[in-house]
Structures are given as C-alpha cells and as structure tokens.
C-alpha cells in the first residue's frame, strides 16, 4: 500500500491535461503609471492535477505617460479541478522581470512579485480563464519629465487577466 501511494505521489495523479497554452488580455491599475492595457501568452505545465507552473510574457501600455511594460513572469499554482477539469479554481504566487520602454522617461527594469487567484471554466480541451492579482513592483526613474520626475515609481496595483486556454 505504501509503495502504491509513493508511486502515485511521485508520478502525479494526472487524469486531466498535462499542459495548457493560453492567450489573454491584461488590465493593470498601477499606482503611479495609471491604467494599463495589453495582452500576452502563457504556457502552463501540470505535473499533477493539483499543482502547476506557468510561464508568461505580455505587453502592457500605459497611455498616461506613453510607457510600455513587458512582464516576463513565472507562477506556481495550486489547482482544485472539479467535474473533470470543467471548473478549476486556483491560487498561486509568481515573480517576474519587468522591462520598461518609454520616450520621455527612463524607467529601470526590475523584479516584482504577485499573489493571484483565478478560475478556469470550459471543456476538456478548450477553456476560458480569468484571474486577479496584486503586483508588487518598484522602479527608479532617471531624467524624468512631467509628473514622474526623478523618483521611485510605484507600479504596484491590481491586475486582471482573462483569456482562452488550449489544453493538451
């Protein structure tokens, strides 16, 4: 009995998908940069039904300051699959490296982190998902113009991603 339990735990007990590829739209309400919109893609690997790791890349534009941000992120998730993966609520934590591009302001690239909560709803091979997260991110500005000036920029804020998943 112990040997069977050890084999199941080490090999995982995946009855559902092993990987998911997704595309999504993004919204970020940043403290200092204002509201940002964009989109991205993610690849999720599931060693078990309950645990998954995903990598994401996206592009977010902040119109208030003509700034774009490229988040390169990874997240560890705890999933609760229900009804044969038709409904999958999840919680997780993640971290990323955030690249900034702007004409008038020089923002330093920096590392940030986030907790997240989300829900996947769909069929066995295709699903919709939505997630909310709180981004913790600080960056320095150099030679800034306008409202930011030369100071630390607080990019913390509520982010929402929603999109389509393809399960394999």
Number of C-alpha atoms within 10 A of each C-alpha: 5 7 8 8 10 11 11 13 11 10 11 15 13 14 10 17 18 15 17 20 18 20 21 19 18 21 18 25 19 21 13 17 22 14 18 20 18 18 18 19 17 18 17 21 17 19 17 20 19 16 17 20 18 18 18 18 18 19 19 21 23 19 13 12 18 13 19 19 19 20 22 18 20 20 20 19 22 18 22 15 17 11 9 12 21 17 19 21 18 19 18 18 17 19 20 21 16 20 16 19 16 14 11 14 20 17 22 16 18 15 16 19 18 21 17 19 18 19 19 23 18 15 15 16 14 17 21 19 20 18 18 19 21 19 22 17 20 18 18 15 18 16 12 16 14 9 10 16 13 16 13 15 19 15 19 20 19 17 20 19 20 20 18 20 24 17 17 13
